[in-house]
Amino acid sequence: SHGVYARELFIPKDTVLTGRIHKRSQINILAKGEISVLTENGIERIKAPATIVSPPGTKRAGYAHEDTIWITVCGNDTGSTDPDELEADLTALTYQEYEAHCAGLIEQGA
C-alpha cells in the first residue's frame, strides 16, 4: 500500500530472537502462534491474534513457544521497495545510531 511497508516473519517454535531498534512507531501483528516478548511493561506472553504498537526506539526480544507469524507494519515515506534500503531507513543497529537519528530530527525541527 502507498506509504506503508509491511513484512512477515516466520519464527519457528523454540527460537530466541531480537529485532533491530526502530526509528519510528510501528504496528506489530501476531498472526499465528504464541511468543514471549520483551515490551515496555516487561516480558509478556502473547497468543495470536494480537496487535502491539511499538513506540520509536523500541528493540524487541522474544521466545517462540509455538511456530509464530509476526507481521511488522511501518510508515514508508521514501517510496523505496528495496528491503535493504527500508531496513536502513527504518531501523538502527545501535542506540548511538538511533540517538544520532533523533538529533537530526531535532535539528530539522521535526
Secondary structure, DSSP 8 states (H G I E B T S, - for coil): -TTEEEEEEEE-TT-EEE--EESS-EEEEEEESEEEEEETTEEEEEESSEEEEE-TT---EEEESS-EEEEEEEE--S----HHHHHHHHEESSHHHHHHHHHHHHHHT-
